[in-house]
Each structure stands twice: as C-alpha cells, then as structure tokens.
Amino acid sequence: MPVTDLHALGLIYTHALNTDYAMVMTIYGIYLHAVFVSLTLGLPLAILAWLIMWSRTHDNLYLNYAKTLTNVLIVNFALGVVTGTIVEFGLLDIWPTSILLFASSGFLPLLYEATIAFIGEAVLVVFFLITLGRWRAGYSIALLIVTWFLGSLSGYFILTANAWMNVPWGMGNILRALYPFLPSYGPDDANVTGVLNLAALLVNYTLYGYGSMALSNPGFTHLVGVFYLNPYISLVNPDAIITTFHTLFAAYAIGLGVVGTALSVRYLGTRDDKYIKLLRPILWVLTIVLLIEPIVLGHFMGDTVVKYQPLKFTALVTLTGGKGVYGYEFYDPIEALFAYGNPYHPIHGFEYYLSSCNALGNTTFVELYEKLDPSMINYISGISNLTLSSYCREAVLSLELIAPLVSAFYYTMIGSGIIIAIAAVLVLFTYLIRIPVLTDITDFINYRLLSPLIGYYNVLPFLTMVMAFGSAIAATAGWAAREIGRQPWTIYGLITTNEVVTPVPITPVFVAYVLAILTAIAVGGSLAMYYVATRPGILRNISELLRGGES
C-alpha cells in the first residue's frame, strides 16, 4: 500500500500497538528498578545517621540497627543489579535504536558509570558490610560516605544520558530547522548531514513497518557518518546537573522515608520509645532533603523545562490554563511568576507552536534534501512531498492530545511537594530544633490541631509517613510528567517513539510474561528484605547451613 502524506504523519507520530506494549513493559521495569535504586541511595544515609550517633553516644542500639539495615542494603543492592540488567536488555531488545544513544552522546557517561562508579560501589558496599563493627566508627563512616558517593555518581552518569534525551545538547540550531519553536541546544557539535540522514533512514523504515531496522542497514554507518564531533558533550549539558540533583534528592527521600515509615509503624504497634530514638537522627536528614528538593531543586528543574522544552511546559500547565492553553497565549500568574519571574508574562498556547510551524512555509522534504544530501532522497519517498510545516504541526498536535494527562501528573507532583514540605517544617521546628515564633506556629499546628485528631504521641509518626508517602507520590508523578511530556519524541525534537521500537511483534502474552517476571522479582525481593530486617539472625543461620553443607 502506498504511503500517503497524511498516512505518513500518523505512522510517525501516532503510537503503534507495538509502541504501546513496549512502553508498558519499559515503564513498569524502570519504575521497579527506581524503587530499588532509591533504597540503595537512601538507606546509606540512614545508616550514616545511626553511625554518627553511635560514635557520639557509644550506644550499641544504633550500631545494631546499622548492621541490620546494612544487611537489607546488600539484598536491595543485588535486586537493583538484577532489575537494572533487565531494563538495559529491554532498552536494547525492545528499543533497538537506543544503541545510538549508547554509542554517541551516552557512551562516555555509561562507560564511566560501569567502570568507575558501579564497580567501586559494589566493592565498597561489601567491604563496609565486612568491617562494620570491627573498625572504629570514624573509619566506617568514611567508608560509607565514599560508598554512598559512588552510588550517587553512578546515578549522575545514568541521569546524564537521560538528560540528553530531554535536552539534546550539542545539536545547536539543527532541530529548529524542523521545529522552529525549539531553542538552540548549545554548540554545533553534531554532524548536520549525519543527523538529517539518520532522520531520513528512520522515517523510511518506520513508514514501511520496520521500525528501527534502519540500524541493520549495511550502509548505515556510511550514510550517517560521525554523529558527534565531541564525545564529552553530554557531560556539559546544563540540564544534566539539575536533573541529577533533583532526581537523586527524590531518591534519598524515598529511601529515608521507607526506613522512617518502618520505624513509625513499629512504634505505633509496640509504643517502644527506642523506635522514636532511632527515628530522630533519620528525620534530621529527611527534613533537610525535603526542604531542598521541592523548593529549591524543583524551581531550577522547572527553569530548564521552560528554557529547553517549551512545548512540554505548555503541556504541564494545561489544567490551570483552561481553554486559553489551546489559543495563542494565555495568562497563569502563579506559573508565570515561577517560570519568568513576572506574573503578567504570557505563556505560549498550542496555537503559538502551530503558528511557528507555519513559518516553515511550503518547503517539502524533497526540497530540503536536494539542498543538503540528494543521495538520501530515495529514503524519504514516503514523505518527499510532505511539507515541513505539516510535519511540525503534527508533532504539536500529538502532544496536545495527551497534555491533560501530563498536566495531571505535574500538579500531582506539585501538590505532593507542597504537602511534604509543610510536613518537613512541622517536624523540624517542633521535634528537632526550637526557634522562637517558628516553633510556636508548628507547636500550635501539631499539638492544637493534629493532636486532638490523631493522638499526641501519634503526630510524629504520622508526619513521618506523610513525608514518606508524599515523596513517593511526588517522585512517581514527576517522572511520569517528565517522560510522557517528552512525547512524541524519544529524544526531544530528534527521534520519535515509533522510530525506535522493535519491528518484532509484541503480543499481550509476552507483555504479561515480562510483567509477571518483574513482579515476582519485586515480591520475592521485598520479602527477602523484610525478613532480613525483622529477623537479623537469618543471614547468620543461612551462612551456617551453607558451611555445614560444605563440610
């Protein structure tokens, strides 16, 4: 069947069934992996807080629970490795074109992550387990800090690759040739001919049902050529640093929140004050993290979206923009104040982006490639007579359809962030430090308003669980808004989702099978961590059984 211009736009920008199935598996896998990663990053901070208290007080309660939580950390670390491996294989098998990311802008970050950060963290976390309680507190604390730093560094390198998918730094003005509303993405370090040839190849194979089979083209490397002139470009992406801090702080909050919730539940069930004693040093770290994360880092994260992903920003504020969001511009004083520093600054509506597309005029793809690389014209036969403006408009319309969903996730994140910040303030100034006026206000809320409703001794555990669950909700919704808001692109403004999915048919049975495997890992892993946490001697008993079997 010949591919018409209208049909071509649908094939490029409208999710195929294979794409939807692939996204279900990928989303589930990444979120599951993120849970274990969050614990890997957050648990060391709880252990660190207890070790500092042990070094100061010589109270073995802190040391014993630090040992128990370290055992949980080891089990969780192994689960993170397993789920991470599955996710990586999924990226290569289900989204084959992701190899372009790994081989170009993501090569050095992922290489450094594997060879420096991850291996170093894996070695040191085992070394820490072996030496904990045998070394002086100061040595153990120093070793744990280095281990935690390497884990965070691993997150930085991985998030750098993700940040490039959201902000393809080094593309300069290339992407503006197809989408005029996009900004300049830094220096011109990309091969212009290579980028457009890549686009032609991916479009060609997508239109004729082969998805990312462009990579199997024997002449692919020759046709595309050197993709990036500077292999370090992704490491200097301005979005990478803020994405890293914002995401890592969210992970710290989730990991600390899990420990805080566990201690709160134990206290509520036993009324044993030792759990409040263990909880307090953790709350110091958690409250500080939660006051920095939504207020400071959230603001800077929003600034990068406004600057480098304008279409996403409009999608994020759809629910408060009302009907005006579908016009040329609209006014949202609160969002405009945070985005531009001026509550009266207009925000672009979807019609603005459509009008920007119209500025491309009636230039067709065949005319574009006649000027740039005539040898690629055969590869764009399906869209040769399609105008650049219609191609651009379809990208805008495809996001406009899902903008309310993106906005719902965004405001869920904002709402949760406000709640956890309030809870953090209430904990900080009533239970951790006492400052005139501020403490008077938080005491009134905690003891006069909350206490009669939930009980005097339940306020602190309640606020702890609010921070924990609120952090999980905010992180989940925020990542959904970030990734879904990037649609219709896998790499913003460069490669669409349909162009990277595998051409091999994905069936519902296969999806169910993969989800079942991931769920089994999650359930089994969670039970393992639970038993290690609640039965500290279980690992010792297993070790004795293994030694007995060897003899």
C-alpha positions as CSV (number, residue, x, y, z in Angstrom):
1,M,0.0,0.0,0.0
2,P,1.5,3.4,-0.9
3,V,2.2,5.7,1.9
4,T,0.3,9.0,1.6
5,D,1.4,12.2,3.3
6,L,-1.4,12.0,5.8
7,H,-0.8,8.3,6.4
8,A,2.9,9.0,6.9
9,L,2.2,11.6,9.7
10,G,0.1,9.0,11.5
11,L,2.8,6.3,11.3
12,I,5.4,8.7,12.6
13,Y,3.5,10.5,15.4
14,T,0.7,8.2,16.5
15,H,1.7,5.3,18.7
16,A,1.6,1.9,17.1
17,L,0.3,-1.0,19.1
18,N,3.9,-2.3,19.4
19,T,4.9,1.0,20.9
20,D,2.2,0.9,23.5
21,Y,3.0,-2.6,24.5
22,A,6.7,-1.7,24.7
23,M,6.0,1.3,26.8
24,V,4.0,-0.7,29.3
25,M,6.9,-3.1,29.9
26,T,9.5,-0.3,29.9
27,I,7.6,2.0,32.3
28,Y,7.0,-0.9,34.7
29,G,10.6,-2.0,34.6
30,I,12.1,1.4,35.1
31,Y,9.8,2.3,38.0
32,L,10.5,-1.0,39.7
33,H,14.3,-0.5,39.2
34,A,13.9,3.0,40.5
35,V,12.4,1.7,43.8
36,F,15.5,-0.4,44.5
37,V,17.8,2.3,43.3
38,S,16.1,4.8,45.7
39,L,16.7,2.4,48.6
40,T,20.3,1.9,47.5
41,L,20.8,5.7,47.7
42,G,18.7,6.4,50.7
43,L,19.5,3.6,53.1
44,P,23.2,4.6,53.4
45,L,22.1,8.0,54.7
46,A,20.0,6.3,57.5
47,I,22.9,4.0,58.3
48,L,25.2,7.0,58.3
49,A,23.0,8.9,60.8
50,W,23.0,6.0,63.2
51,L,26.7,5.5,62.9
52,I,27.3,9.2,63.8
53,M,25.0,8.8,66.8
54,W,26.9,5.6,67.8
55,S,30.2,7.4,67.6
56,R,28.9,10.2,69.8
57,T,26.9,8.2,72.4
58,H,28.5,4.7,72.2
59,D,25.0,3.4,72.4
60,N,25.1,-0.1,70.7
61,L,21.4,0.3,69.8
62,Y,22.5,2.5,66.8
63,L,25.2,0.1,65.8
64,N,23.0,-3.0,65.9
65,Y,20.3,-1.3,63.7
66,A,23.0,0.0,61.4
67,K,24.2,-3.6,60.9
68,T,20.7,-4.8,60.3
69,L,20.0,-2.1,57.8
70,T,23.3,-2.8,56.1
71,N,22.2,-6.4,55.5
72,V,19.0,-5.0,54.0
73,L,21.1,-2.7,51.8
74,I,23.1,-5.7,50.5
75,V,19.9,-7.6,49.5
76,N,18.5,-4.5,47.9
77,F,21.7,-3.7,46.0
78,A,21.5,-7.2,44.4
79,L,17.9,-6.6,43.4
80,G,18.9,-3.3,41.9
81,V,21.5,-5.0,39.8
82,V,19.0,-7.7,38.6
83,T,16.3,-5.2,37.7
84,G,18.8,-2.8,36.1
85,T,20.2,-5.6,33.9
86,I,16.6,-6.4,32.8
87,V,15.9,-2.8,32.0
88,E,19.2,-2.5,30.0
89,F,18.4,-5.6,28.0
90,G,14.9,-4.2,27.4
91,L,16.3,-1.0,26.0
92,L,18.4,-2.9,23.5
93,D,15.8,-5.5,22.6
94,I,12.6,-3.6,22.7
95,W,14.0,-0.2,21.7
96,P,17.0,-1.1,19.4
97,T,17.7,2.4,18.3
98,S,18.7,3.3,21.8
99,I,22.1,1.9,20.8
100,L,22.5,5.2,19.0
101,L,22.3,6.9,22.4
102,F,24.7,4.4,24.0
103,A,27.2,4.7,21.1
104,S,27.2,8.5,20.8
105,S,26.1,11.0,23.5
106,G,25.6,8.4,26.1
107,F,28.8,6.4,25.5
108,L,31.2,8.1,27.9
109,P,28.6,8.6,30.8
110,L,27.6,5.0,30.7
111,L,31.2,3.8,30.3
112,Y,32.2,5.8,33.4
113,E,29.1,4.6,35.3
114,A,30.0,0.9,34.7
115,T,33.8,1.1,35.1
116,I,34.2,3.7,37.9
117,A,31.0,4.3,39.9
118,F,29.2,1.0,39.8
119,I,32.2,-1.3,40.3
120,G,33.6,0.9,43.0
121,E,30.2,1.0,44.8
122,A,29.8,-2.8,44.6
123,V,33.2,-3.5,46.0
124,L,33.0,-0.9,48.8
125,V,29.5,-1.9,50.0
126,V,30.6,-5.5,50.6
127,F,33.8,-4.2,52.3
128,F,31.7,-1.9,54.5
129,L,29.5,-4.9,55.5
130,I,32.5,-7.0,56.5
131,T,34.2,-4.3,58.5
132,L,31.2,-2.7,60.2
133,G,31.6,-3.0,64.0
134,R,35.2,-4.2,63.7
135,W,36.6,-0.8,62.7
136,R,36.4,2.4,64.6
137,A,33.3,4.4,63.9
138,G,35.2,7.1,62.1
139,Y,36.6,4.6,59.6
140,S,33.3,3.0,59.0
141,I,31.6,6.4,58.5
142,A,34.3,7.5,56.0
143,L,34.0,4.2,54.1
144,L,30.2,4.5,53.9
145,I,30.4,8.1,52.7
146,V,32.6,7.1,49.8
147,T,30.3,4.1,49.0
148,W,27.3,6.4,49.0
149,F,29.1,9.0,46.9
150,L,29.9,6.4,44.2
151,G,26.3,5.3,44.2
152,S,25.2,8.9,43.7
153,L,27.9,9.3,41.0
154,S,26.5,6.2,39.2
155,G,23.1,7.9,39.3
156,Y,24.7,11.1,37.8
157,F,26.2,9.3,34.8
158,I,22.9,7.4,34.1
159,L,20.8,10.6,34.5
160,T,23.3,12.4,32.2
161,A,22.2,10.1,29.4
162,N,18.6,10.6,30.2
163,A,19.1,14.4,30.4
164,W,20.5,14.3,26.9
165,M,17.3,12.6,25.7
166,N,15.3,15.5,27.2
167,V,17.8,18.3,26.2
168,P,19.9,17.1,23.2
169,W,22.8,19.4,24.0
170,G,25.3,20.0,21.2
171,M,22.6,20.0,18.4
172,G,22.9,23.7,18.1
173,N,20.1,25.0,15.8
174,I,19.7,21.8,13.8
175,L,16.3,20.9,15.5
176,R,14.9,24.4,14.8
177,A,15.0,23.6,11.1
178,L,12.1,21.1,11.7
179,Y,10.5,22.7,14.8
180,P,11.1,26.5,14.8
181,F,9.7,26.9,18.4
182,L,12.6,24.9,19.9
183,P,15.6,26.8,21.3
184,S,19.2,26.4,20.3
185,Y,20.8,23.4,22.1
186,G,24.3,24.7,22.7
187,P,27.2,24.5,20.3
188,D,27.1,22.9,16.9
189,D,28.9,19.7,17.8
190,A,26.6,17.4,15.8
191,N,27.1,16.4,12.2
192,V,24.3,18.2,10.4
193,T,24.3,15.8,7.4
194,G,24.5,12.8,9.7
195,V,21.6,14.0,11.8
196,L,19.3,14.6,8.8
197,N,20.4,11.3,7.1
198,L,19.6,9.5,10.3
199,A,16.2,11.1,10.3
200,A,15.6,10.0,6.7
201,L,16.6,6.4,7.4
202,L,14.4,6.1,10.5
203,V,11.5,7.7,8.7
204,N,11.9,5.4,5.8
205,Y,11.9,2.2,7.8
206,T,9.1,3.4,10.1
207,L,6.8,4.2,7.2
208,Y,7.2,0.7,5.8
209,G,6.7,-1.1,9.1
210,Y,10.2,-2.0,10.0
211,G,10.7,0.5,12.9
212,S,14.3,0.7,14.0
213,M,15.6,-1.8,11.4
214,A,17.4,1.1,9.9
215,L,20.3,0.1,12.2
216,S,20.6,-3.2,10.3
217,N,21.2,-1.4,7.0
218,P,24.7,-2.4,5.9
219,G,25.5,1.1,4.8
220,F,24.0,2.7,7.9
221,T,27.4,3.9,9.3
222,H,28.5,5.2,6.0
223,L,25.2,7.1,5.4
224,V,25.1,8.7,8.8
225,G,28.8,9.2,9.3
226,V,30.2,10.6,12.6
227,F,27.3,11.6,14.7
228,Y,29.0,13.8,17.3
229,L,32.3,15.6,17.0
230,N,32.6,16.0,20.7
231,P,32.1,12.8,22.7
232,Y,32.1,14.7,26.0
233,I,29.2,17.0,25.0
234,S,26.6,15.3,27.1
235,L,28.7,15.7,30.3
236,V,28.4,19.5,29.9
237,N,24.7,19.5,29.3
238,P,23.2,22.3,31.5
239,D,20.2,20.0,32.2
240,A,22.3,17.2,33.5
241,I,23.4,18.7,36.8
242,I,19.9,19.9,37.8
243,T,18.3,16.7,36.6
244,T,20.8,14.7,38.7
245,F,20.3,16.7,41.9
246,H,16.6,16.8,41.6
247,T,16.3,13.1,40.9
248,L,18.9,12.0,43.4
249,F,17.3,14.0,46.2
250,A,14.0,12.4,45.4
251,A,15.6,9.0,45.7
252,Y,17.2,9.9,49.0
253,A,13.8,11.0,50.3
254,I,12.2,7.7,49.3
255,G,14.9,5.6,50.8
256,L,14.9,7.5,54.1
257,G,11.1,7.6,54.0
258,V,10.9,3.8,53.9
259,V,13.1,3.5,57.0
260,G,11.1,6.2,58.7
261,T,7.9,4.5,57.9
262,A,9.1,1.2,59.2
263,L,10.2,2.7,62.5
264,S,6.9,4.6,62.8
265,V,4.9,1.5,62.2
266,R,6.9,-0.4,64.8
267,Y,6.4,2.4,67.3
268,L,2.7,2.6,66.8
269,G,2.5,-1.2,67.2
270,T,4.7,-1.5,70.3
271,R,4.9,2.0,71.8
272,D,8.6,1.3,72.4
273,D,10.4,4.6,72.6
274,K,13.6,3.1,71.1
275,Y,12.0,3.4,67.7
276,I,11.5,7.2,68.2
277,K,15.1,7.3,69.4
278,L,16.2,5.7,66.1
279,L,13.8,7.8,64.1
280,R,15.1,11.2,65.2
281,P,18.5,11.2,63.5
282,I,17.0,10.0,60.3
283,L,14.4,12.8,60.4
284,W,17.2,15.3,60.5
285,V,18.4,14.1,57.1
286,L,14.9,13.6,55.7
287,T,13.6,17.0,56.6
288,I,16.6,18.8,55.1
289,V,16.3,16.8,51.9
290,L,12.6,17.6,51.6
291,L,13.1,21.3,52.2
292,I,15.8,21.5,49.5
293,E,14.1,19.1,46.9
294,P,10.7,20.6,46.1
295,I,11.5,24.3,46.9
296,V,15.0,24.8,45.6
297,L,15.7,22.0,43.1
298,G,12.1,21.9,41.9
299,H,12.3,25.5,40.9
300,F,15.6,25.1,38.9
301,M,14.2,22.0,37.3
302,G,11.2,24.0,36.1
303,D,13.5,26.7,34.7
304,T,15.2,24.1,32.5
305,V,11.9,22.9,31.1
306,V,10.8,26.5,30.4
307,K,14.0,27.2,28.6
308,Y,14.8,24.0,26.7
309,Q,11.4,22.2,26.4
310,P,8.8,24.9,25.7
311,L,6.2,22.6,24.3
312,K,6.4,20.4,27.4
313,F,6.0,23.4,29.6
314,T,2.7,24.3,27.9
315,A,1.5,20.7,28.4
316,L,2.4,20.8,32.1
317,V,0.2,23.8,32.8
318,T,-2.7,22.7,30.7
319,L,-5.1,22.1,33.6
320,T,-4.6,25.7,35.0
321,G,-4.5,27.3,31.6
322,G,-8.1,26.4,30.8
323,K,-9.3,26.9,27.3
324,G,-6.6,29.6,26.8
325,V,-3.9,26.9,26.6
326,Y,-5.3,25.9,23.2
327,G,-5.0,29.5,21.9
328,Y,-2.0,31.6,21.0
329,E,-1.2,32.7,24.6
330,F,-2.7,32.7,28.0
331,Y,-2.1,34.0,31.5
332,D,-1.4,32.0,34.6
333,P,0.0,34.4,37.2
334,I,1.4,31.8,39.6
335,E,3.1,29.7,36.9
336,A,4.4,32.8,35.1
337,L,5.9,34.1,38.3
338,F,7.9,31.0,38.9
339,A,8.8,30.5,35.2
340,Y,9.6,34.0,34.2
341,G,9.7,36.0,37.4
342,N,6.8,38.1,36.2
343,P,3.2,37.1,36.9
344,Y,2.0,39.1,33.9
345,H,4.2,37.3,31.4
346,P,2.1,35.5,28.8
347,I,2.6,31.7,28.4
348,H,2.5,30.3,24.9
349,G,-0.5,28.2,24.0
350,F,-0.6,25.4,21.5
351,E,-1.7,27.7,18.7
352,Y,1.6,29.6,19.1
353,Y,3.5,26.5,18.3
354,L,1.3,25.6,15.4
355,S,1.8,29.2,14.0
356,S,5.6,28.7,14.4
357,C,5.3,25.6,12.3
358,N,3.5,27.6,9.6
359,A,6.6,29.8,9.3
360,L,8.3,26.9,7.5
361,G,6.0,27.6,4.6
362,N,5.5,25.1,1.8
363,T,9.0,23.7,1.7
364,T,8.9,20.0,1.2
365,F,11.3,17.3,2.4
366,V,12.5,16.6,-1.1
367,E,13.4,20.2,-1.5
368,L,15.3,20.2,1.8
369,Y,17.3,17.1,1.0
370,E,18.0,18.3,-2.6
371,K,20.0,21.1,-0.9
372,L,21.6,19.0,1.9
373,D,22.1,15.4,0.6
374,P,20.4,14.4,-2.6
375,S,21.6,10.8,-2.1
376,M,19.0,10.4,0.7
377,I,16.0,11.3,-1.4
378,N,15.2,7.7,-2.0
379,Y,14.9,7.1,1.7
380,I,12.3,9.8,2.2
381,S,10.0,8.8,-0.7
382,G,7.1,8.3,1.8
383,I,7.3,11.9,2.9
384,S,9.1,13.6,-0.1
385,N,6.1,15.8,-0.9
386,L,5.2,16.4,2.7
387,T,5.8,20.0,3.8
388,L,8.0,20.7,6.8
389,S,5.2,22.8,8.3
390,S,2.7,19.9,8.3
391,Y,5.3,17.6,9.8
392,C,6.0,20.1,12.6
393,R,2.3,20.7,13.2
394,E,1.6,17.0,13.7
395,A,4.2,16.9,16.5
396,V,2.4,19.7,18.3
397,L,-1.0,18.1,17.9
398,S,0.2,14.7,19.1
399,L,1.3,16.2,22.4
400,E,-1.8,18.4,22.6
401,L,-3.9,15.2,22.8
402,I,-2.2,14.0,26.0
403,A,-1.5,17.4,27.5
404,P,-4.2,17.0,30.2
405,L,-2.6,13.7,31.4
406,V,0.8,15.3,31.5
407,S,-0.6,18.2,33.4
408,A,-2.4,15.9,35.9
409,F,0.9,14.2,36.8
410,Y,2.6,17.6,37.0
411,Y,0.1,19.0,39.5
412,T,0.1,15.8,41.5
413,M,3.8,16.3,41.9
414,I,3.4,19.9,42.9
415,G,0.6,19.2,45.4
416,S,2.6,16.4,46.9
417,G,5.7,18.5,47.1
418,I,3.8,21.3,49.0
419,I,2.4,18.7,51.5
420,I,5.8,17.1,52.2
421,A,7.5,20.5,52.6
422,I,4.9,21.5,55.2
423,A,5.3,18.2,57.0
424,A,9.1,18.7,57.0
425,V,8.7,22.1,58.5
426,L,6.3,20.8,61.2
427,V,8.8,18.1,62.2
428,L,11.9,20.3,62.0
429,F,10.7,23.1,64.3
430,T,8.8,21.1,66.8
431,Y,10.7,17.9,67.2
432,L,14.3,18.7,66.1
433,I,15.1,22.3,66.8
434,R,13.3,25.0,68.7
435,I,13.3,28.5,67.2
436,P,11.0,31.3,68.6
437,V,7.9,32.2,66.6
438,L,8.5,29.3,64.1
439,T,8.3,26.7,66.8
440,D,5.2,28.5,68.3
441,I,3.5,28.1,65.0
442,T,4.4,24.5,64.4
443,D,3.6,23.6,68.0
444,F,0.1,25.1,67.6
445,I,-0.5,23.0,64.4
446,N,0.9,19.8,65.8
447,Y,-0.4,20.0,69.4
448,R,-3.6,22.0,69.0
449,L,-4.8,20.9,65.6
450,L,-3.4,17.5,64.8
451,S,-3.0,16.0,68.3
452,P,-6.8,16.0,69.1
453,L,-7.5,14.3,65.8
454,I,-4.8,11.5,65.8
455,G,-3.4,11.5,69.3
456,Y,-0.5,13.3,71.0
457,Y,2.1,10.5,70.6
458,N,1.0,9.7,67.0
459,V,1.8,13.1,65.5
460,L,5.5,12.5,64.8
461,P,4.9,9.0,63.2
462,F,2.1,10.5,61.2
463,L,4.1,13.3,59.8
464,T,7.0,10.9,59.1
465,M,4.7,8.7,57.0
466,V,3.2,11.8,55.3
467,M,6.7,12.8,54.2
468,A,7.5,9.2,53.1
469,F,4.3,8.5,51.1
470,G,4.3,12.1,49.7
471,S,7.8,11.7,48.5
472,A,7.0,8.5,46.7
473,I,3.9,10.1,45.0
474,A,5.8,13.2,44.0
475,A,8.7,11.3,42.5
476,T,6.4,8.9,40.6
477,A,4.2,11.6,39.2
478,G,7.1,13.9,38.5
479,W,9.0,11.3,36.5
480,A,5.8,10.5,34.6
481,A,5.3,14.2,33.7
482,R,8.9,14.4,32.6
483,E,8.9,11.3,30.4
484,I,5.4,11.4,29.0
485,G,5.8,15.2,28.4
486,R,8.7,14.5,26.1
487,Q,6.3,12.9,23.6
488,P,6.1,12.5,20.7
489,W,9.9,12.1,20.9
490,T,12.3,9.6,22.4
491,I,15.0,12.2,22.0
492,Y,13.4,15.6,22.2
493,G,12.9,17.1,18.8
494,L,15.0,14.5,17.1
495,I,13.7,10.9,17.1
496,T,10.1,9.9,17.6
497,T,9.0,6.9,19.7
498,N,7.7,4.9,16.8
499,E,11.0,5.2,15.1
500,V,12.9,3.3,17.8
501,V,10.6,0.5,18.8
502,T,11.4,-3.1,17.6
503,P,9.7,-4.3,14.4
504,V,9.2,-7.7,16.0
505,P,5.5,-8.0,17.0
506,I,5.0,-7.7,20.8
507,T,2.0,-9.8,22.0
508,P,-0.1,-9.3,25.1
509,V,1.0,-12.7,26.3
510,F,4.7,-11.6,26.1
511,V,3.9,-8.4,27.9
512,A,2.1,-10.4,30.7
513,Y,5.1,-12.7,30.9
514,V,7.6,-9.9,31.4
515,L,5.4,-8.1,33.9
516,A,5.0,-11.4,35.8
517,I,8.7,-11.9,36.0
518,L,9.3,-8.4,37.2
519,T,6.5,-8.7,39.7
520,A,8.0,-12.0,41.0
521,I,11.3,-10.3,41.5
522,A,9.7,-7.4,43.3
523,V,7.7,-9.5,45.6
524,G,10.5,-12.0,46.3
525,G,13.0,-9.2,46.9
526,S,10.6,-7.3,49.2
527,L,10.0,-10.4,51.3
528,A,13.8,-11.1,51.5
529,M,14.4,-7.5,52.7
530,Y,11.6,-7.8,55.2
531,Y,12.9,-11.0,56.7
532,V,16.4,-9.7,56.9
533,A,15.2,-6.5,58.6
534,T,12.9,-8.3,61.1
535,R,15.0,-11.4,61.7
536,P,18.6,-10.2,61.9
537,G,19.9,-13.7,62.5
538,I,18.5,-15.1,59.3
539,L,21.7,-14.4,57.3
540,R,23.9,-15.9,60.0
541,N,21.7,-19.1,60.0
542,I,21.9,-19.3,56.2
543,S,25.7,-18.9,56.4
544,E,25.9,-21.7,59.0
545,L,23.8,-24.0,56.9
546,L,26.0,-23.4,53.9
547,R,29.1,-24.1,55.8
548,G,27.5,-27.3,57.2
549,G,26.7,-28.4,53.7
550,E,30.3,-27.8,52.5
551,S,31.6,-30.0,55.3
